[in-house]
Amino acid sequence: MSQVIELQSFNYVPLQQSLSRDIVLNKMVGTHFFGSFKGLSFTQLTELFGTPITSEEDHVKYQWLIEFEDGLLATIYDWKVDYEKNSVWTDPIEWHVGGHDPRVMDRVYKLTKLDEQMTFHEAIVTMEKAMLMMKSRNVPFNYDRLNIAWSKIQRGV
């Protein structure tokens, strides 16, 4: 990688706040998983993206749909969380990020400031994982995330 591209700020709209539930769910069709994160509570996500869509389904109970100004969609959701053993209010939950384009993962990291919390060690581990995944060629990898890690390593942060 000869050039590191820094992510810029993106304007976004949490669609579940302004559209009907059916329209939001219809827009989510075809989105798929790109990555996940821990470190943000349900309350923090609600402060950033508003009240989520709730569901009584087995796999997803809370989900947000975010549309960026260039039309890209990102979904943030809890996937297969056992709420009999975990509380969304008190336990760390792994939040999944999906969409139609892998760039949404890094945009969500940028909006939530999780990219700023990545340590130097985590950046090295991310690079190592990327190299292993590239060798296998059977496992998809989010290369935008790799750019963030590489940028942190270059800056020594």
Residue, then its C-alpha position, 0 to 999 in steps of 0.5 A: m500500500s503506497q497511499v493511505i486514504e483517511l476517511q472523511s466525515f459523512n452525513y447520515v440519516p437514521l431512517q427508522q426515525s423518519l420512515s415507516r417500519d415496513i419501508v425501513l425493513n424493505k430497504m434492509v432487504g439484501t444487506h449482509f454482514f460486513g463486520s462487528f464491534k463491541g465497546l458501545s452500549f445500547t444507550q450510546l447507539t440510541e444517542l447516535f442513531g435514535t430509537p431502533i426498530t425492535s423485533e421479537e424474532d429469534h435472531v435480531k431484536y434491535q436494529w438501526l438503518i442508516e443512510f449516508e448522503d451518497g446513498l450507501l446503507a448501513t445496518i447495525y443489529d444484534w445477531k443471535v444474542d441470548y437475552e436470557k443470559n445477557s442484558v442489552w443494558t448491562d452486558p457488552i453486546e457484539w453489534h453487527v454491521g451490514g449493508h450493500d457495500p463494505r465501505v459502510m463498516d468503516r463509516v460506522y467505525k468513524l461515526t461511533k469513534l471506534d476507529e480512534q479507540m483502536t490500539f497499536h496492538e489491535a492494528i498489528v493484530t488486524m494486519e496479521k489477520a488480514m494477511l492470513m485471510m488473504k492467503s486463504r482466499n476463501v474468507p472475505f475481508n474488509y480492506d477499508r478496515l485494513n487501511i485504518a489499521w495500516s494508517k495507525i501503524q504508519r503514524g505509530v498511534 
